[in-house]
Amino acid sequence: HIPEDAANTDAQAELLALLRRRGPLRGTQLDAAMGGADWRAASEQLGRRGIVIRESFLAPPRAQPKHVDTVRLIPEADEETGLEGLRSEYYPPILDLLSEEGGPVAARRVCQETGCTRYHLNKLEERGLIAFGTEEVWRDPLSDEVFVPTSPPPLTSDQGAVWEPIRQALSRRESRVFLVHGVTGSGKTEVYLRAVARVLDQGRKAIVLVPEISLTPQTVARFAGRFPDAVAVLHSALTDGERYDTWRRARAGLIDVIVGPRSALFAPLSPLGLIVLDEEHDGSYKQEAPRPRYHAREAAVELARLSDATVILGSATPSLESYHRAEQGEIELQEMPRRIMGHTRRLQELQARYHVPAIRYQPLDDEANEGRYLPLPPVHVVDLRAELRAGNRSIFSRALQGAMDETLSRGEQVILFLNRRGAATFVLCRDCGFVVRCPRCDVPLTYHSSHARLICHHCNHREPQPEGCPQCGGGRIRYFGLGTERVERMMRERWPEARLLRWDRDTARTHVAHANILRRFAAGAADVLIGTQMIAKGLDLPLVTLVGVISADTALNLPDFRSGERTFQLLTQVAGRAGRGLLGGRVVIQTYQPDHYAVEAAAEHDYQSFAGQELAFRREQGYPPYSRLTKLVYEDTDYYRAQTNAEGLAEVLRTALARHGVPTTNLIGPAPPFFARLRGRYRWQILLRHLDPQALLRDVEIPPGWRIEVDPVSVL
């Protein structure tokens, strides 16, 4: 409540107007908006009158700065006298190196480059020729990486049509949200790169988010190649020191572009001009545990509003929430419907270099020298019921086996996708029907043959492989179900000459392991990559000409209203890994439900058809985006106590719904969720559908122990 006449000068008036409009601002933001001298003087004058408050924000002391020993020449020292009597050949190179550098050099580097030891440096210090010191250094995970510089190619007509409104928004420094719906390979990344270049030219900063750590190396390589020395990476797999130093560099204004998963959104970049969310549909952008629970997409939109920044949401399969907002005009939809293969001259050079037969690329809008495109790869859907009737009990259908034989014989690469790891998904006694379950989670244990152990994928409980039934003592223990580990084993039996790589959480637990697997496969060190959903996200692998989906049914029948959407997104995304290079590609999808609309739409690469059917179902059932969903979960070590608490709160919520004139059918439950017991705690769940759940819940006293999640991405 600052009076309108509080300002005594134009600078004070401008500062107060900024604060009223945008809230608290950092000094770097005010530098960009007003100039350092103006805002500092104005804030000091207003501060003395109690109208504004200036506060200091310091980096959290999560890690100590790293200091290294350094060596420097003493300029006034007499080198000839100092070296007298020293016979080793190491001393002159040490002095030459320090002379060339002209300042302090890390002692470790001096030893590495000259071959000397600390003994030699100590001798030179005794003679008064050099001096030791210490220097603080930034711990940068990219310091040893080498990125190939790239230059921006001409935009295709599709890219140009999308880029123009984004360019205008950036030029005007408007906080607008764009949904770029582009098929896999349509050139969305080049639009992101142009947008980043634009904000950097304005002296502003950019944040680029990816859904998985596994995608970070590829994304960093693209942005660092275009913007050398301007890009940093930030994610949870870094050491505490690396994250701390990246935070400090960003806070000091030494970083222009941050790349990383959802947590990178909170890097202290200022002034912020752009936030990009690639693969915006991905559920990894939702932070479910630990608190705070937030969705990076919603947080990015709000941060951009506060910072006058632009947001680009990109995906080949946008979330239905984002797509519905675009249909309603709340955000701006830009579409890129064609897969760009490259420009004519570049394609001809590549065909000649790799001896690829001439391919009839189609021109964009019949432009003579424009980009060329190919249709998305053809998809063959295999009915596994028919395979069983034909006597084929292999996990590989006849169509997939034939396609793999052809692809491997030509020396091309294959991706096999199965969104389940392990060798068998449950272990059963055929004598009494007993299924080995996790004692803490009450879910079947998954058998991992590489460790000969049964493992719970929720709490990591482990048991040795059973020799007999724990219940009846029988010996007819059998292993059922399918995971990536078993696919790998059966691949080796059927194609023993093929070079295999497996990419799942068992083979890649660190960002370095992710990067190594991707680098090896992209370099042609393997013929077949077997993996879970991480291989479906944004990877650009031009040598892959065949993608096989071992089972499209793993998520289709889960009791979650988003199961159809997730299945369509996964199938479409993984199918998009094929045919991204000169050799073209094809896709084989194996399923027991070939007539499901999510499978049919994915096979046709038809997002609009799927969205139309799925949105009609959501509208009929009152699910998002036509209402908001709130999930309330209670956990307890005692089953009946959890049930009693859940039933009590459900009755209170029904009364609140009736008081607000909302049908009580909008409350689902209470009931145990799909995962009814996790880590030794029984779970009961209530789902609440309401257009404004916060308004309803404000009137309800919720007892301690409940976990409340508004807009959950999963209700399992």
N, C-alpha and C positions, 0 to 999 in steps of 0.2 A: 504494500500500500504506500508507494512512494509518491509524494505530491508531484503534480505535473511541472511545477515551477521550482523543483529542487535544484535544477542545473543552473550554474552561474556562467558557464562558458559553452561554446559550441561543442568542444571535446567532451565535456561532462554530459551534455545532452545526447550526443551520439553514443557514449558508453552506456548511459541509462537505457536508451532505446534498444541497444543490443541485448542488455541483460533482461529487459522486460520480454523481448521476443524469444530469446534462446535459452534463458536460464543461466546458471553458473558457467563461466567460460575460463579456459586455460589461457595463460599468457601467450602461448604460441598462436592460439586462435585470435586473440586480440591484436597480436602483431600483424597478422594477415589482414584483419578487418580495418584497423585504425592506424597502425604504426606504433612502434614501441614507445617513443617519447610521449605521444598524445595520451595513450591510455594510462601509462604509468603516472603521469602528472595528474590526470583527471581522477584516477582512482585514489591517489594519495589525498587529494583535496576532499573528495567525497567521503573517504574513510575517516578523516578527522571530524567530520560532521555526523558520523554514525550511519551514513546512508548505504555504503557498500562495505563489504568485509573482504580483505585479502588474506588467503590462507596458503600455506605451503603443503605440497603433496610430495611425499618421498616414496621411493621404491621400497617394497617390503623386504626386510633383511632375511630372505630365504636362503641365500647363499652368499658367501664372502667373495669379494672381487679377487681375481687371480693375479698374482704378481710373479714376474720372472726376473731372474738375474740378467743384468745387461753388462756390456763392456763398451767402453769408449776410449778413444785416443786422448792423451793429454797433449794439447797443441804445442805447448812451450817445451816439451821434453826433447832432449838431444838423442835422436834415434841411434846414431853411430856409437855414441858412448854407452848407451843403454844396452845395446846388443853385444858389446865387447865380452868375449869369453863364453857366449852362448852358442853351442855348436849345432844344435838341432836344426833341421831344415824347416821346421814348422813355424819358426818365429817370423821370418819375413812375410809369408802369406797371411798370417794373422794381421800384421800391421797394414798390409796392402788392402785387405778386405775392409778393415775399419776406416782406412783413409778414403776408400771409394764410397762407403756408405755415408760418411760425413756426420755421423751421430751415433747414439747408443744402438748396439746390436745385441740381440739375445745371445747369451753365452752358449746356449745349446746349439744355436745355428752356427756360431763361429766354429764350434767343435765339429759339427756335421760337414761343413763346407771345406774345412782345411785339414781335417783328420787329426787335429790336436786333441789333447786332454786338458782337464782342469789344471793339471800340474804346470803345463806350459803357460796358461793364462796367469797363474799365481806368480810364476817367475817374472813375467813381464810387469806385473803389478809391483813386485819387489823392486824392480829397476826403475820404477817411476814412469813407465811408458804408457800404461793404460790404467784406467780406474774402473772399479766395479760399481754397479748401482742396481736399482730395482725399478721396474716399470709395470704399470697395470696394463693387462691385455684383455681384449674381449674374447670370450669363449664363443666361437662361431661354428656351428655344425657344418657350414658350407665353405669353410676356409680352405679345405683341401680339394674342393670340387673344381672341375674345369668345365665350363659351359661353352658350347659352340655359338658364337654370335650369329644372329639372324637379322634379316631386314624385312620390313612389312611387304607382303606381296600385294598386287592390285586386288581390290575387292571385287567379288563377283556381283552380279545384279541383285541376287538374294541378300548377300551380306550388306551391300550398299543401302538397300531399302530398309534393313533393320538398323543400320548404323546411323542413318540421318536423324531420326528423332532422338536417339540417345545422344548424339553429338550436340544437338540443340539444347537438350536438357543440361548437359555438362557445361556448355558454353554460358548458359544463363545461371549456372550454379543452383539449379532447381532440385528440390527433393522429390523426385519422381521414382516410381517403381515400374520396371519393365519385366515382363515375362517373355523370355525368348524361347519359343517352342521350335526347336530345330531337330530334325531327324539325326541319328547318329552319323557323324561324318559330314555334317552340313556346313561346318566352318564356324561354329559358335566361339571357339577359343580365339580366333582372329578378331572377332568383335570385342571380346574381353580385352585383348591386347591393345586395340585401338583406344578403348575407353580409358585404360590405365595410362597410355601415352598422353592422352588429352589432359587428364587431371595432373600428371606430373609437369606438363608444360605450364599449368596454371599455378604451380608451386604447392599443390595439394598432394595428399597421400591416398593409398588404396589398400583395401583388404580383399584378398581372394580366398574364399573358403571352398574346401573339397570335403566330401563326406567321410573319407577313410584316410588313415595315415598311409595306407598302401599306395594311394594315388598321389601323395605329396611329392615324391621324387620326380615323377613325370611332369607334373604341373610346374614345379620349381624350375626344371630344366627349360621349359618353354618360356617362362617369364624372365628368368635370369639370362637366357640367350638374347632376349630383346632389350632388357634393361640391366646391363652389367653393373655390378656393385650397388644396385639399388634394392635388391630383393633379399629378404630374410625369411626363415622358416620358423614356425612356432607350433609345437604340439607336445602332448604329454609324454612322448617317448624320449624326449631330450633329457639330458642330465639337468639337475637343479641349477648347476652353474651356467649351462647353455641357455636355459630359459630365463634365468635372472639377468644375464648379460644382454640377451635379445630384448628383454623388457627395458633395460636401462638405455640401450642404443635407440630404441623406439622413442622412449621418453625424452631423450636428448635431441631428437630430430635427425638422427643419423641414418634412419631407415625410411625408404619411400614406399615400399610394397611389402606386405606381410602375406605369406601363403601358409595355410594350415587348415585343420579341421575346426569344429565349432568354437573351441576355446580361443582360437586366434582372433575372433571377433572383438575380444576385449583388450587387444594390444593398444597401448596409448599413443596412437598416431594422430597427429594434429598439425594443420587442419585437414580433416578427412573429406575426401571428395567422392569416393566411390567404394561400394561394397558389392562384390560379385559372389553369388552362391551357385556354384556349378553343381549339377545333379540335384537341384533344389528339392526334388521329390523324396529324397532319401531319408529314411527314418533315423539315421545316425545323427541328424541335425537336432534331434530332441534329446535333451539331457534329462534322464529319468532318475538317476541316483549317482552320486549323492546330491543333496540340495546345493544350490537352488535348481529347481526343475524349470527349464525354459526351452523354447524352441528358437534355434538360431535364426530362422527365417523371420519370425515375429520380432525378435530382438534387433535384428539388422534393420528392419523397416523403421523401428522406433529410434534407433541410434542415428539413422540417416536423417530422420525428421529433425532431430535435435541438432544435427551438424550441417544441415543444408547440403547433404550428400545425395547421390543417386544410387539406386539399387538395381542390379541386374540379376534376375532369377533365370537360370538356364537349365533346360532339360529336354530330352527327347520324349519323356513320358511325365509331364508335369503332374504334381499332386492335384487331385480333384478340387481341393480347397483353393489352390492358386488359379486353376483353370476357371472355376466358377466365379471367382473374383474378377478375372479378366472379362468373362462374359457379361458380368454386371457393370463393367466399366470402372471398377475400383482400382485396378491396375491396368497397365497398357500391354496388350498382347501383340507380339511381333513373331511372325512365323517364317521358318526356313525349311521348306518341304523337300528339298533335293540334296542328295549326297554329292558333295563336290570332290572330284578326283584330282583336280589341278588345272593348270592352264595348258593350252595346247602345246606350246613349245617345250615346256617342262615334261609333259607326258611323253612326247616323242623322244626326248633325250633319254628318259628312263627306260622306255621300251627298247631303244637301241643298245643301251648299256647292259640290260639284263636279258636281251634276246627274247623279249616277250612278243608273241604274234600281235599283229595289229588288232586293236579293239575299237569297235565303233562306239566311241563316246558320244553322248548327245550334247549339243551346244545349249547353253542357257539363252533362251529368247532369240535363237538363231544369230547370235552375235559372232562375227568372224573370229575375233581374237579373244573372246571371253573364256571364262572357265568352262570346263567340261564335266559332265556328271554321268553316273550310271544309276539305274534303278537299284533300290535296296535288294539284298540277296534273296533269292527264292527260298521259301521255307516248306519243307516236307514234314507233315504231321503223321506220325506212325501210331496206329491203334495197337497198343500192347495186348489187348484182348485177342485181336486177330493173330498176333504173333504166337500166343499160347495155343490157340486152336490149330495153328499150323505146325505145332510141335517144337517151336523155338523157345527154350527155357533160358537162354542166355540173357544177360542184362543188355546185350547189344542186339538191336533189331537187325533183320537182314538188310534193310536199307542203310542203316548206319555202318554196318560192317562193310558193305560194298563201297560206300562213300569213303571210308577210312582207307580201305585197300587202294583205291585210286589216288587219294590225296597223298598218302605216304609214298607210293611208288613214284610220284612226280617230285618228291623231295620238298613238299609244302608242309605247312604246319596246321595242327588241329588243336582246338580247345574243346574239352569235355567238361560240362557243367553239372554239378549235383550239389544242391544246397544242404548237404548233410555230411559231416565228417565221421571218421571211424570206419570199422570194418563190418560191424553188425549193430543194428539199432536196438535190439533186445535179445536176451538169452532165455530160452524156454526149456523146461523139462518135458519131454514128450510122454513121460509116464504119468505125471500128476498135474501137469499144466502150470507149474510154478514158474513165475517170471522173476528174475533177479532184479530187485529194485534198490534204489538208494535209501539207506535207513534214515536220512535226514530230509530228503526231498520227495520221497514216495513217487519217483518217476523211474522208468526202466533204465538200467545202466547200459552204456554203450560199450561194445567190445572193441578194443584197439589191439590188433594183432601185433603191431610193432613193439608194444610193451607187454603183450600177453596179459593185459589187465582190463578190468571193467572200470569205466570212468563215468562219473556224473558230470554232465556239461553245465550244471548249474552251480554246484558247490565244490567241485573238483574232488569229491570223495572217490577213493580208489580201492579196488579189491583185486586179489590175484584171480587169474582165470580158474573157474571151478572145475574140479575133476569129477564131481558127482553132484547130484541135486541136493542142495542144503535142506530141503524139506523132507523128501522121501528116500534119499540116498541112492536113487536110481542113476544109472550111467548114461541114459539117453539124453544128454544135454545137446541142444541144437542152437545154432546161431541164425537169427532171422534179420531181415532188413538189409539196407544197403547204405554205405557211406563212401567217401572219397578214397579211403584206404583200400577198401575192397575193389573199387573200380581200378585202382592202380595195380593191384595184384592180378586181376583178370585181364587187364591190358597186357601185362608182361607175359601171361600165358598165351594169349591170342596173337600178339604182335611182339615176339621176343626181341626183334632187331630194333624196334622203335626206342628212341631216347625219350625218357619221361621226366617230367617235373610235376610235383604236387604242391598246390598252393592253398593252404588252409591254416587255421589257428594252431594246428599241431606242428606244421613245418615252418611257420613264420610268426614268431611272437614279438619281434622287435622291428622297428622301421628299417633297420639295416638289412634284416633277413628279407623283408618285403622287397626292398630295392634290389637285392642280389638276385632273387628269383625272377623279377621282371626284367632285369638287365640280361641275365643269361638267356631267357626265352627270346627276348627281342633281338639278341645277337645271333640267334640260330643254334644255340648250344643244345636245344632239345626239339624234338619233333611234335610232342604232345604235351599240353599243359592241362592237368586235371585240377579243378578247383571249385571252391564254394562261391558265395555271392560277390566276393571281392574282385573276381575276374570279370564281373558284369558291369563294372563301374568305370566308364570313361577311358578305358585303355585303348591306345592307338597302336595296333600291331599289324602292319601292312602285309606280312607274310602269311597270316592266318587266312586260309581259304575254306575251312570247314569248321563249323561249330556244332557240336552234338549236345543236346540236353538229355541226360540219361533218364530223368523223371521230372515231368512238369507238375506232378501232383503233390509234391512235398508240402506245399503251403496252401493248396487249393481248398482243402476241406477242414482247415482249422476253424474253431468257433470264434471268428473275428470278422466283423463286417467289412474289414479292409482286405480280407484274404484274396478276393478276386483282383483287386487293384494291385496288390503286391505281386501276384502271379503274373499279371499282364506286364507290369514294369520290369520284373526280372527277365521274363522271356524276351521282351522287346530289347532290353539293354544287352543281354548276352548274345542275341541274334545280331546285334549291331557290331559285334567284334569281328564278324566275317566280312570279307570282301572290301576291306578298306584300302587295298593296294591295287596294283596293276593286274593281278591275276584273277580278280573277281572272287566270288565265294558263294557258299550255300549253307543252309541250316537244316538240321534234322532234329525235330522235337518228338520225344517219345512220351506217351501219356495213355492213361486208361480212360480219360474223359476228352476225347478229341472234339466233341460237340459243345464243350463249355464255351460260352461267349468270350471269356478272357483268352482262352487258347486260340479260338478262331480269329479274334481281332489281332492278336500278336502275330499269327501266321501271315496275316495280310498287311502287317505294319500299319494298322488302321486305328489311330488313337481316337479320332472323332467317333467312330462306331462304338468303341468300348466305352468312351466317356458318356455317350448318349444313353446306353443301356444301364451303366452303373449309376449315373446320376438319377435316372428314373427310379431305380431301386432305392436309392438313398432318400429321395423325396417321399416315396411311398411309406418308408419305414421311419421317417423323421430323424435320420442320421446326418452327421456333418456331410456337406457344408450347409444343410438346411436347418440345422440346430447345432448347439454346442454340447459336447459330451463332457461329463465329469466322472472320474473314476475315484471311488473311495474304497480303500483297502484297509482291513484290520488284520493284524498278525498277532498270534499268541502261541505259546508252547502248549496250551491246553485247548483241545478242539472245541469243547462245549462252551468254554468261556468266550472264545472267538465267535462262535455262533450266537450266543446270547447278546453280546455287544452289537453284532451286526443287525440282528432282528430288532433290537431296541432303537438303534439309529434309523433303521428303515421306517419304523412307525412314525418317528419324529419328522422325517422327510416327507412322508405321505401327507401328514397334517399340514406341513408348510406348503406343499404343492396345492392342496385343496384351498388353503388360505389365499394363494395367488391366482386361483382360478385355472390351474393347469391340471389336466387329467393325471390321475395317479398311475396310469399305464406308462407315463414317461419315466417311471422308476423301475429299473430292472434289477431283480434280486430282492433280498440278499441271497447269495449262493457262493459256494466255493468256485474260484476261477479255474481255468484249464490247468494251471500249475497250482494245485490245491495245497501243497506243502513244499516249502523251500527252506533249506538250511535249518531244519528242525522246528520250523514255525508254521502252524496252520494258518491258512489265509481265507478270509471271507471278503466278498466284494459286492459293492453296490454301484450300479451305473445310473447316471442321472442325465436325462435329456432336457435341455432348457435353453432358450435363446440368450438369457442373461444369468448364468449360474452364480456369478458373484452376488448379484442382488438377492437371489433366493437364499444363498448360504449365509449371508450376513445376518439373517433373522433366525438362524439355527445355531444352537449351542452344541458344538461338536466335542465330545469327550476326548481326553488325551489318548494317544495311541493310534489315531487314525491318520493315514496318509492320503492326502487329497491332491489329485492331479487333474487340472483343467486342460481340455484338449489333448487327451492321451493319444499316442500313435499306435498303441496296442492295448487290447482289453483281455489278453490271455492271462 
